[in-house]
Structure formats: structure tokens, C-alpha cells
Amino acid sequence: MSLSAPAPVSIGGSEMPAPALLARAASFGLKVAAALSFLAPLATRVTVGYSFFLTGRGKLMNLDTFTDFLNALGVPFAAAQAPFVAGLEFVGGIALVLGLGTRLFGAGLLGTMVVALMTADKESFLKAWLPTGDVGPLDVSPWVFSLLLSWLIFYGPGPVSLDKLLAKRLGIGAASTK
């Protein structure tokens, strides 16, 4: 068996070596991915933000029930925490959708998810990591929200956000908003 140059590939009447064709295809794919990269943080913000908006609104509309739920979990100062958490979810959800204060609201909402994992969802979260069950970690909503919020906190709101617009207007470094 002799080693020879790869056979050329014919495209549109002109011949091109296979490695060159692969390089061009890879280059094109990377350009397309870069052009669409704004979609990942935008879709994440809108999805997570809308979810928090809905749960916050529901908690605000049923504040007594939510307070009783926190009391039953043994959360300290439930009467004070219930309106704070409900308001944070409601306002924070709207802010995430708009991409306004993304890292700040993301951190606050991440805190509520940590509390949820330590209280209401503790048992299901711990069981989700056992190899014997039918439920995995991604089946525990506060864990999924924690991952998504962490991503937004560390990587920023993306270019299609009010944070980015404000940073540009205020002359704040682009590295802070990505």
C-alpha cells in the first residue's frame, strides 16, 4: 500500500484536495456559530427570566400560602422572607428577560435556588445523584436553574441586552458584559 496525496474532490467544476475542503467547511461552520452565538445567552435569559416572573407572580398573589410553605420548611423569618423572595423572583425575572442587572439579579435568584435545594428539594436532589434511581439531577428544577443562573453570572447577559447597551453608553469595559 502506498501513501499518496488525498484524492481531489470536485466542487462546481473545480477540484480541491479533501483536507482543504474540510478546512473550508470547518471555517464556515465556525463563522456561522460565531454569528449565532448571541442566541445562547438571550434564550437562557428569556427562558429563566420568564419562569421566575411567573413563579414570583404566583407567590405574590398567594403570599399567605407561600409564607405558610416557608414556615413548614423551617425557614427562619418566613413572614419577612416570603415577600422578599416573591418580589425578587417577580422583578428579577423581568430584569433577566430584559438583560438588565443580569449578574446582580442572577446572584440573588441563585441564592433562592440554593435555599430550595437545601430545604424543599433536598431529598429529591440527593436521590437524583444515586445511580439506582430513575431521576437524575436535571430532573430537579432548582438544580437546572442554578446551572443556568451560574452561567449567566459568570459569562454575562450577551450582546442583546440592556446591560450591554448601558455599558456601551456609560463607557464601561466590554469584558464586564460579554
N, CA, C and O of each residue as an XYZ file, in Angstrom:
712
protein
N       0.851     -1.166      0.000
C       0.000      0.000      0.000
C       0.898      1.230      0.000
O       1.791      1.350      0.839
N       0.669      2.123     -0.916
C       1.497      3.326     -0.988
C       0.736      4.516     -0.446
O      -0.479      4.623     -0.618
N       1.449      5.398      0.202
C       0.852      6.624      0.710
C       0.960      7.689     -0.365
O       2.054      8.005     -0.834
N      -0.158      8.229     -0.743
C      -0.150      9.272     -1.755
C      -1.036     10.423     -1.296
O      -1.712     10.320     -0.273
N      -1.035     11.471     -2.017
C      -1.864     12.641     -1.679
C      -3.331     12.251     -1.765
O      -3.707     11.406     -2.576
N      -4.166     12.871     -0.923
C      -5.593     12.550     -0.970
C      -6.174     12.892     -2.339
O      -5.741     13.826     -3.014
N      -7.150     12.112     -2.712
C      -7.804     12.350     -3.995
C      -8.540     13.679     -3.953
O      -9.176     14.001     -2.950
N      -8.461     14.455     -5.029
C      -9.179     15.726     -5.047
C     -10.685     15.500     -5.117
O     -11.159     14.478     -5.613
N     -11.416     16.477     -4.610
C     -12.879     16.440     -4.622
C     -13.321     17.515     -5.600
O     -12.812     18.635     -5.570
N     -14.258     17.180     -6.459
C     -14.730     18.136     -7.454
C     -15.945     18.883     -6.926
O     -16.951     18.276     -6.559
N     -15.841     20.206     -6.891
C     -16.961     21.043     -6.449
C     -17.154     22.130     -7.499
O     -16.252     22.928     -7.750
N     -18.321     22.155     -8.101
C     -18.629     23.179     -9.083
C     -17.655     23.218    -10.243
O     -17.366     24.293    -10.769
N     -17.145     22.070    -10.650
C     -16.247     22.002    -11.781
C     -14.778     22.172    -11.437
O     -13.923     21.892    -12.277
N     -14.453     22.626    -10.219
C     -13.039     22.763     -9.854
C     -12.697     21.714     -8.808
O     -13.506     21.379     -7.942
N     -11.481     21.210     -8.914
C     -11.046     20.168     -7.989
C     -10.303     20.775     -6.803
O      -9.523     21.716     -6.950
N     -10.567     20.209     -5.617
C      -9.946     20.697     -4.389
C      -9.552     19.496     -3.549
O     -10.336     18.555     -3.430
N      -8.355     19.498     -2.959
C      -7.968     18.380     -2.084
C      -8.941     18.261     -0.902
O      -9.435     19.268     -0.394
N      -9.206     17.037     -0.475
C     -10.158     16.784      0.607
C      -9.827     17.564      1.880
O     -10.745     18.128      2.477
N      -8.560     17.632      2.337
C      -8.273     18.404      3.553
C      -8.627     19.886      3.410
O      -9.091     20.501      4.370
N      -8.417     20.456      2.248
C      -8.771     21.856      2.030
C     -10.283     22.043      2.097
O     -10.774     23.035      2.636
N     -11.006     21.086      1.549
C     -12.465     21.140      1.602
C     -12.947     21.078      3.051
O     -13.826     21.842      3.451
N     -12.375     20.178      3.826
C     -12.745     20.076      5.247
C     -12.411     21.361      5.998
O     -13.188     21.807      6.843
N     -11.265     21.955      5.695
C     -10.868     23.201      6.358
C     -11.853     24.318      6.031
O     -12.229     25.096      6.908
N     -12.270     24.396      4.776
C     -13.245     25.428      4.393
C     -14.588     25.189      5.063
O     -15.233     26.137      5.511
N     -15.019     23.935      5.138
C     -16.291     23.608      5.787
C     -16.235     23.940      7.277
O     -17.185     24.482      7.840
N     -15.108     23.605      7.903
C     -14.952     23.907      9.332
C     -14.933     25.410      9.561
O     -15.545     25.902     10.509
N     -14.244     26.132      8.710
C     -14.180     27.593      8.830
C     -15.570     28.206      8.682
O     -15.949     29.099      9.438
N     -16.323     27.717      7.701
C     -17.692     28.206      7.506
C     -18.561     27.904      8.729
O     -19.312     28.763      9.192
N     -18.455     26.695      9.240
C     -19.228     26.312     10.427
C     -18.908     27.180     11.627
O     -19.808     27.562     12.375
N     -17.644     27.495     11.820
C     -17.244     28.360     12.937
C     -17.778     29.781     12.766
O     -18.164     30.423     13.743
N     -17.800     30.266     11.535
C     -18.344     31.610     11.278
C     -19.837     31.657     11.564
O     -20.333     32.617     12.152
N     -20.543     30.628     11.151
C     -21.992     30.564     11.408
C     -22.249     30.491     12.914
O     -23.118     31.193     13.430
N     -21.501     29.649     13.614
C     -21.668     29.526     15.067
C     -21.369     30.848     15.765
O     -22.083     31.229     16.694
N     -20.338     31.544     15.337
C     -19.998     32.840     15.940
C     -21.098     33.862     15.682
O     -21.435     34.651     16.565
N     -21.656     33.850     14.478
C     -22.718     34.799     14.141
C     -23.987     34.553     14.953
O     -24.742     35.485     15.232
N     -24.217     33.310     15.329
C     -25.429     32.958     16.083
C     -25.188     32.843     17.586
O     -26.106     32.490     18.327
N     -23.987     33.130     18.043
C     -23.656     32.938     19.461
C     -24.462     33.821     20.402
O     -24.566     33.519     21.590
N     -25.026     34.892     19.899
C     -25.852     35.761     20.740
C     -27.116     35.049     21.213
O     -27.722     35.455     22.205
N     -27.514     33.997     20.513
C     -28.761     33.314     20.849
C     -28.706     32.561     22.180
O     -29.714     32.490     22.884
N     -27.553     32.002     22.534
C     -27.467     31.193     23.761
C     -27.780     32.020     25.012
O     -28.664     31.628     25.775
N     -27.097     33.147     25.259
C     -27.447     33.906     26.460
C     -28.835     34.535     26.366
O     -29.529     34.654     27.376
N     -29.241     34.935     25.174
C     -30.573     35.530     25.018
C     -31.663     34.522     25.353
O     -32.571     34.821     26.128
N     -31.579     33.331     24.773
C     -32.589     32.298     25.038
C     -32.566     31.874     26.507
O     -33.618     31.631     27.100
N     -31.386     31.785     27.086
C     -31.276     31.414     28.502
C     -31.921     32.470     29.383
O     -32.712     32.144     30.269
N     -31.588     33.736     29.144
C     -32.150     34.829     29.948
C     -33.668     34.878     29.844
O     -34.365     34.988     30.853
N     -34.170     34.798     28.628
C     -35.619     34.902     28.419
C     -36.343     33.723     29.058
O     -37.372     33.911     29.707
N     -35.828     32.525     28.887
C     -36.476     31.334     29.439
C     -36.450     31.338     30.965
O     -37.480     31.141     31.610
N     -35.272     31.564     31.536
C     -35.151     31.571     33.000
C     -35.905     32.765     33.586
O     -36.615     32.629     34.582
N     -35.748     33.921     32.967
C     -36.424     35.120     33.469
C     -37.933     34.980     33.456
O     -38.602     35.332     34.428
N     -38.473     34.470     32.360
C     -39.919     34.297     32.276
C     -40.420     33.301     33.317
O     -41.480     33.492     33.913
N     -39.655     32.245     33.528
C     -40.033     31.253     34.548
C     -40.074     31.880     35.936
O     -41.012     31.644     36.697
N     -39.055     32.684     36.270
C     -39.042     33.342     37.576
C     -40.146     34.390     37.680
O     -40.750     34.540     38.742
N     -40.416     35.107     36.611
C     -41.512     36.069     36.603
C     -42.825     35.373     36.966
O     -43.585     35.859     37.804
N     -43.081     34.232     36.327
C     -44.330     33.502     36.594
C     -44.407     32.991     38.027
O     -45.440     33.135     38.680
N     -43.315     32.388     38.527
C     -43.363     31.859     39.897
C     -43.437     33.000     40.908
O     -44.131     32.886     41.918
N     -42.733     34.092     40.648
C     -42.797     35.251     41.549
C     -44.195     35.843     41.599
O     -44.698     36.182     42.670
N     -44.817     35.964     40.435
C     -46.184     36.490     40.373
C     -47.142     35.584     41.137
O     -48.006     36.063     41.872
N     -46.984     34.276     40.961
C     -47.845     33.333     41.679
C     -47.658     33.422     43.181
O     -48.631     33.344     43.930
N     -46.417     33.586     43.636
C     -46.147     33.705     45.071
C     -46.692     35.016     45.617
O     -47.226     35.049     46.726
N     -46.565     36.087     44.861
C     -47.102     37.375     45.315
C     -48.624     37.339     45.413
O     -49.205     37.943     46.315
N     -49.267     36.635     44.490
C     -50.724     36.548     44.504
C     -51.232     35.625     45.609
O     -52.399     35.703     45.992
N     -50.373     34.760     46.119
C     -50.740     33.812     47.181
C     -49.703     33.884     48.295
O     -49.151     32.866     48.712
N     -49.449     35.083     48.766
C     -48.369     35.312     49.720
C     -48.570     34.557     51.029
O     -47.604     34.058     51.608
N     -49.811     34.466     51.502
C     -50.070     33.728     52.750
C     -49.721     32.252     52.600
O     -49.128     31.656     53.499
N     -50.085     31.670     51.476
C     -49.782     30.262     51.217
C     -48.277     30.051     51.128
O     -47.750     29.077     51.666
N     -47.583     30.967     50.448
C     -46.137     30.851     50.319
C     -45.457     31.006     51.680
O     -44.496     30.300     51.984
N     -45.958     31.927     52.489
C     -45.406     32.117     53.836
C     -45.597     30.855     54.672
O     -44.683     30.431     55.379
N     -46.779     30.261     54.589
C     -47.048     29.012     55.317
C     -46.113     27.892     54.846
O     -45.635     27.096     55.654
N     -45.859     27.836     53.551
C     -44.951     26.833     52.981
C     -43.546     27.010     53.548
O     -42.913     26.032     53.946
N     -43.052     28.246     53.588
C     -41.721     28.503     54.138
C     -41.670     28.160     55.630
O     -40.678     27.614     56.113
N     -42.730     28.478     56.344
C     -42.811     28.115     57.765
C     -42.728     26.603     57.942
O     -42.015     26.116     58.819
N     -43.453     25.866     57.116
C     -43.461     24.408     57.210
C     -42.083     23.813     56.922
O     -41.734     22.756     57.446
N     -41.307     24.498     56.087
C     -39.944     24.034     55.781
C     -38.953     24.393     56.883
O     -37.821     23.910     56.896
N     -39.389     25.239     57.796
C     -38.500     25.669     58.864
C     -37.583     26.820     58.481
O     -36.559     27.045     59.127
N     -37.947     27.546     57.434
C     -37.151     28.697     57.005
C     -37.325     29.810     58.034
O     -38.454     30.194     58.339
N     -36.234     30.330     58.568
C     -36.356     31.384     59.570
C     -36.920     32.681     58.979
O     -36.673     33.009     57.818
N     -37.670     33.399     59.791
C     -38.261     34.685     59.399
C     -39.078     34.566     58.116
O     -38.966     35.403     57.221
N     -39.887     33.538     58.034
C     -40.661     33.255     56.825
C     -41.567     34.420     56.427
O     -41.741     34.702     55.242
N     -42.142     35.093     57.429
C     -43.049     36.203     57.123
C     -42.321     37.348     56.430
O     -42.926     38.061     55.629
N     -41.054     37.539     56.715
C     -40.264     38.581     56.052
C     -39.656     38.067     54.748
O     -39.544     38.812     53.774
N     -39.267     36.802     54.731
C     -38.614     36.258     53.540
C     -39.586     36.016     52.390
O     -39.215     36.159     51.225
N     -40.811     35.654     52.704
C     -41.776     35.327     51.644
C     -41.986     36.504     50.682
O     -41.850     36.314     49.473
N     -42.308     37.706     51.163
C     -42.490     38.798     50.190
C     -41.184     39.193     49.492
O     -41.198     39.608     48.333
N     -40.052     39.063     50.202
C     -38.766     39.387     49.583
C     -38.465     38.435     48.435
O     -38.123     38.873     47.336
N     -38.590     37.132     48.684
C     -38.292     36.130     47.657
C     -39.284     36.256     46.503
O     -38.889     36.208     45.338
N     -40.566     36.418     46.819
C     -41.570     36.553     45.755
C     -41.284     37.790     44.899
O     -41.372     37.730     43.673
N     -40.947     38.894     45.537
C     -40.622     40.115     44.800
C     -39.347     39.965     43.985
O     -39.274     40.438     42.851
N     -38.339     39.307     44.560
C     -37.088     39.071     43.838
C     -37.337     38.233     42.592
O     -36.805     38.533     41.524
N     -38.134     37.195     42.721
C     -38.437     36.358     41.564
C     -39.220     37.128     40.505
O     -38.952     36.998     39.311
N     -40.181     37.926     40.942
C     -41.009     38.696     40.014
C     -40.184     39.757     39.286
O     -40.151     39.784     38.056
N     -39.520     40.628     40.043
C     -38.728     41.710     39.458
C     -37.478     41.155     38.776
O     -37.123     41.583     37.677
N     -36.815     40.204     39.430
C     -35.618     39.595     38.852
C     -35.916     38.877     37.549
O     -35.099     38.889     36.628
N     -37.073     38.258     37.469
C     -37.465     37.587     36.228
C     -37.622     38.574     35.086
O     -37.150     38.328     33.976
N     -38.279     39.684     35.355
C     -38.433     40.729     34.333
C     -37.064     41.270     33.929
O     -36.786     41.456     32.744
N     -36.209     41.521     34.926
C     -34.869     42.054     34.646
C     -34.047     41.088     33.798
O     -33.333     41.519     32.892
N     -34.139     39.790     34.079
C     -33.401     38.819     33.274
C     -33.885     38.807     31.830
O     -33.075     38.742     30.905
N     -35.183     38.868     31.631
C     -35.725     38.893     30.274
C     -35.153     40.087     29.502
O     -34.790     39.970     28.331
N     -35.080     41.229     30.177
C     -34.570     42.448     29.536
C     -33.043     42.484     29.475
O     -32.470     43.262     28.713
N     -32.398     41.658     30.260
C     -30.943     41.694     30.335
C     -30.472     42.913     31.107
O     -29.484     43.543     30.732
N     -31.164     43.246     32.172
C     -30.853     44.410     32.999
C     -30.445     43.941     34.393
O     -31.234     43.312     35.098
N     -29.220     44.248     34.785
C     -28.733     43.797     36.089
C     -28.634     42.283     36.145
O     -28.873     41.670     37.185
N     -28.283     41.694     35.024
C     -28.296     40.234     34.888
C     -27.478     39.532     35.958
O     -27.950     38.580     36.579
N     -26.262     39.994     36.175
C     -25.401     39.314     37.144
C     -25.908     39.528     38.568
O     -25.871     38.602     39.379
N     -26.374     40.714     38.878
C     -26.887     41.006     40.220
C     -28.150     40.202     40.515
O     -28.234     39.522     41.538
N     -29.122     40.280     39.625
C     -30.356     39.518     39.842
C     -30.093     38.015     39.747
O     -30.704     37.227     40.469
N     -29.187     37.624     38.861
C     -28.829     36.209     38.756
C     -28.276     35.680     40.066
O     -28.609     34.571     40.485
N     -27.427     36.477     40.718
C     -26.855     36.048     42.002
C     -27.936     35.932     43.073
O     -27.942     34.974     43.846
N     -28.841     36.893     43.122
C     -29.935     36.822     44.098
C     -30.825     35.618     43.863
O     -31.186     34.910     44.803
N     -31.176     35.388     42.614
C     -32.031     34.244     42.286
C     -31.304     32.924     42.511
O     -31.921     31.935     42.907
N     -29.999     32.902     42.262
C     -29.213     31.700     42.558
C     -29.277     31.392     44.053
O     -29.362     30.229     44.446
N     -29.238     32.421     44.874
C     -29.367     32.227     46.316
C     -30.676     31.548     46.688
O     -30.702     30.687     47.568
N     -31.763     31.931     46.023
C     -33.055     31.297     46.321
C     -33.057     29.836     45.890
O     -33.702     28.997     46.520
N     -32.331     29.535     44.811
C     -32.256     28.142     44.353
C     -31.418     27.291     45.307
O     -31.723     26.119     45.526
N     -30.377     27.872     45.867
C     -29.568     27.151     46.858
C     -30.428     26.823     48.075
O     -30.368     25.712     48.601
N     -31.223     27.787     48.520
C     -32.119     27.545     49.659
C     -33.134     26.460     49.305
O     -33.424     25.594     50.130
N     -33.670     26.497     48.100
C     -34.629     25.462     47.669
C     -33.982     24.081     47.690
O     -34.602     23.102     48.106
N     -32.728     24.011     47.237
C     -32.031     22.722     47.231
C     -31.715     22.238     48.642
O     -31.597     21.034     48.872
N     -31.578     23.153     49.573
C     -31.271     22.774     50.963
C     -32.524     22.502     51.789
O     -32.434     21.973     52.896
N     -33.690     22.860     51.260
C     -34.927     22.686     52.028
C     -35.932     21.839     51.244
O     -35.934     20.614     51.367
N     -36.769     22.467     50.456
C     -37.883     21.788     49.789
C     -37.447     20.661     48.860
O     -38.131     19.641     48.777
N     -36.337     20.818     48.166
C     -35.915     19.827     47.179
C     -34.695     19.013     47.610
O     -34.081     18.324     46.796
N     -34.356     19.099     48.883
C     -33.143     18.430     49.370
C     -33.171     16.928     49.110
O     -32.222     16.374     48.556
N     -34.244     16.277     49.502
C     -34.327     14.816     49.370
C     -34.279     14.384     47.907
O     -33.543     13.463     47.556
N     -35.061     15.046     47.053
C     -35.067     14.658     45.635
C     -33.727     14.963     44.970
O     -33.296     14.229     44.081
N     -33.061     16.047     45.397
C     -31.758     16.392     44.838
C     -30.720     15.341     45.208
O     -29.939     14.912     44.359
N     -30.709     14.931     46.460
C     -29.746     13.912     46.892
C     -30.020     12.566     46.219
O     -29.084     11.882     45.805
N     -31.284     12.184     46.109
C     -31.633     10.920     45.451
C     -31.299     10.946     43.963
O     -31.004      9.907     43.373
N     -31.346     12.125     43.359
C     -31.084     12.248     41.928
C     -29.652     11.860     41.562
O     -29.372     11.525     40.411
N     -28.756     11.906     42.531
C     -27.357     11.575     42.272
C     -27.051     10.087     42.473
O     -25.946      9.630     42.181
N     -28.040      9.337     42.975
C     -27.834      7.900     43.165
C     -27.953      7.182     41.828
O     -28.836      7.508     41.034
N     -27.089      6.217     41.564
C     -27.150      5.511     40.275
C     -28.313      4.531     40.185
O     -28.541      3.954     39.122
N     -29.046      4.330     41.258
C     -30.112      3.335     41.277
C     -31.481      3.908     40.928
O     -32.420      3.144     40.703
N     -31.620      5.212     40.877
C     -32.932      5.810     40.651
C     -33.251      6.050     39.189
O     -32.414      5.861     38.307
N     -34.486      6.473     38.958
C     -34.944      6.804     37.608
C     -34.860      8.303     37.337
O     -35.105      8.755     36.218
N     -34.513      9.064     38.361
C     -34.473     10.519     38.258
C     -33.024     10.958     38.380
O     -32.285     10.478     39.240
N     -32.630     11.875     37.510
C     -31.273     12.409     37.559
C     -31.274     13.860     38.011
O     -32.340     14.443     38.210
N     -30.100     14.449     38.176
C     -30.006     15.830     38.649
C     -30.750     16.835     37.779
O     -31.269     17.826     38.292
N     -30.810     16.597     36.480
C     -31.503     17.546     35.607
C     -33.022     17.467     35.729
O     -33.739     18.257     35.116
N     -33.510     16.517     36.517
C     -34.938     16.436     36.802
C     -35.326     17.284     38.009
O     -36.509     17.396     38.332
N     -34.347     17.879     38.674
C     -34.594     18.712     39.853
C     -34.478     20.173     39.403
O     -33.378     20.679     39.184
N     -35.619     20.834     39.269
C     -35.670     22.182     38.690
C     -34.712     23.181     39.333
O     -34.021     23.889     38.602
N     -34.632     23.277     40.664
C     -33.704     24.261     41.230
C     -32.249     24.025     40.831
O     -31.470     24.975     40.747
N     -31.875     22.768     40.584
C     -30.508     22.490     40.145
C     -30.292     23.013     38.722
O     -29.256     23.606     38.423
N     -31.272     22.789     37.853
C     -31.175     23.278     36.476
C     -31.110     24.803     36.471
O     -30.281     25.391     35.775
N     -31.983     25.440     37.246
C     -31.955     26.901     37.324
C     -30.620     27.389     37.897
O     -30.100     28.416     37.462
N     -30.073     26.669     38.858
C     -28.768     27.038     39.427
C     -27.675     27.017     38.361
O     -26.841     27.920     38.298
N     -27.685     25.997     37.540
C     -26.693     25.906     36.472
C     -26.843     27.047     35.471
O     -25.859     27.679     35.088
N     -28.067     27.304     35.055
C     -28.305     28.365     34.076
C     -27.981     29.745     34.647
O     -27.389     30.582     33.965
N     -28.370     29.975     35.895
C     -28.054     31.261     36.528
C     -26.557     31.432     36.713
O     -26.029     32.526     36.517
N     -25.869     30.364     37.086
C     -24.409     30.436     37.231
C     -23.763     30.814     35.909
O     -22.846     31.634     35.872
N     -24.232     30.226     34.842
C     -23.701     30.541     33.520
C     -23.900     32.028     33.200
O     -22.982     32.690     32.716
N     -25.104     32.548     33.473
C     -25.362     33.966     33.207
C     -24.503     34.869     34.091
O     -24.034     35.914     33.640
N     -24.298     34.478     35.333
C     -23.480     35.281     36.247
C     -22.035     35.331     35.758
O     -21.437     36.407     35.710
N     -21.477     34.201     35.401
C     -20.069     34.144     35.021
C     -19.783     34.616     33.598
O     -18.728     35.195     33.340
N     -20.710     34.374     32.672
C     -20.452     34.715     31.275
C     -21.205     35.947     30.796
O     -20.908     36.464     29.719
N     -22.160     36.425     31.560
C     -22.835     37.666     31.231
C     -24.104     37.484     30.416
O     -24.455     36.377     30.009
N     -24.788     38.612     30.188
C     -26.099     38.595     29.549
C     -26.075     38.458     28.038
O     -27.111     38.202     27.425
N     -24.912     38.623     27.429
C     -24.816     38.551     25.978
C     -24.987     39.917     25.339
O     -25.310     40.893     26.017
N     -24.770     39.984     24.033
C     -24.791     41.275     23.341
C     -26.183     41.876     23.163
O     -26.312     43.087     22.983
N     -27.220     41.050     23.211
C     -28.580     41.555     23.051
C     -29.190     41.705     24.441
O     -29.983     40.875     24.884
N     -28.796     42.796     25.125
C     -29.260     43.024     26.495
C     -29.158     44.498     26.832
O     -28.371     45.234     26.237
N     -29.962     44.918     27.795
C     -29.857     46.304     28.272
C     -28.542     46.520     28.999
O     -27.998     47.624     28.974
N     -28.025     45.487     29.645
C     -26.716     45.599     30.303
C     -25.652     46.014     29.287
O     -24.846     46.904     29.559
N     -25.651     45.382     28.140
C     -24.670     45.679     27.094
C     -24.860     47.105     26.578
O     -23.888     47.834     26.375
N     -26.109     47.492     26.368
C     -26.407     48.839     25.884
C     -25.962     49.893     26.895
O     -25.346     50.893     26.526
N     -26.277     49.666     28.165
C     -25.875     50.609     29.219
C     -24.364     50.674     29.364
O     -23.804     51.754     29.553
N     -23.707     49.539     29.277
C     -22.248     49.515     29.379
C     -21.624     50.330     28.249
O     -20.654     51.056     28.460
N     -22.180     50.205     27.067
C     -21.669     50.950     25.922
C     -21.893     52.453     26.124
O     -20.992     53.257     25.881
N     -23.089     52.825     26.567
C     -23.418     54.242     26.801
C     -22.564     54.856     27.916
O     -22.182     56.023     27.839
N     -22.269     54.068     28.949
C     -21.516     54.560     30.090
C     -20.010     54.409     29.895
O     -19.223     54.859     30.727
N     -19.615     53.775     28.797
C     -18.195     53.585     28.547
C     -17.537     52.569     29.457
O     -16.337     52.643     29.725
N     -18.327     51.623     29.930
C     -17.803     50.568     30.790
C     -17.241     49.464     29.905
O     -17.800     49.176     28.847
N     -16.151     48.848     30.323
C     -15.465     47.822     29.529
C     -16.370     46.726     29.044
O     -17.242     46.258     29.776
N     -16.167     46.312     27.806
C     -16.984     45.252     27.184
C     -16.794     43.917     27.900
O     -17.665     43.050     27.825
N     -15.674     43.740     28.587
C     -15.418     42.461     29.262
C     -16.418     42.216     30.385
O     -16.639     41.070     30.775
N     -17.023     43.275     30.906
C     -17.952     43.083     32.018
C     -19.322     42.617     31.571
O     -20.102     42.171     32.412
N     -19.656     42.697     30.289
C     -20.975     42.284     29.822
C     -20.960     41.165     28.795
O     -21.998     40.546     28.558
N     -19.840     40.891     28.191
C     -19.695     39.855     27.142
C     -20.865     39.850     26.243
O     -20.922     39.053     25.307
